[in-house]
Amino acid sequence: MKKVIMFLLVAGTCTTAAVAQDTTKAATPKMEKSLQIKDCVMMKEGKLMLMKGSSITPLDKELTFTNGSVIKLDGTVKSTDGTTMKLKEGEAIGLDGKLIMKKDMPM
């Protein structure tokens, strides 16, 4: 019981501190760029999802990226040099054919 009360006090304090922060600062161009959703194909719940603009739709056919790489419906990516890789859950590849690092991912 003491732990629950302590947790609630800490959570309340953190929430109060977050609300009290100055929100009048304008976002810098660097911050705005990092907040933009990148167009990509992502493996989510075992299905490939195409994220373009603000829409997310299941991928229903193979897709060729701008660099010539092709992604199959099972998540296998074949590069123009012949190498293959398979997207794992949560991984994404940009429409330029480059793997997006998890720290740069939308969502």
Long-range contacts (C-beta under 8 A, 24 or more apart in sequence): 37-106, 38-92, 38-94, 38-100, 38-104, 38-105, 38-106, 39-94, 39-95, 40-92, 40-93, 40-94, 40-95, 40-100, 40-105, 40-106, 41-71, 41-87, 41-92, 41-93, 41-95, 42-87, 42-90, 42-91, 42-92, 42-93, 42-105, 42-106, 42-107, 43-75, 43-87, 43-88, 43-89, 43-90, 43-91, 43-92, 44-89, 44-90, 45-89, 46-89, 48-73, 48-75, 48-87, 51-92, 51-106, 52-95, 65-93, 65-94, 65-95, 65-96, 65-97, 66-95, 66-96, 66-97, 67-96, 67-97, 67-98, 68-97, 69-93, 69-97
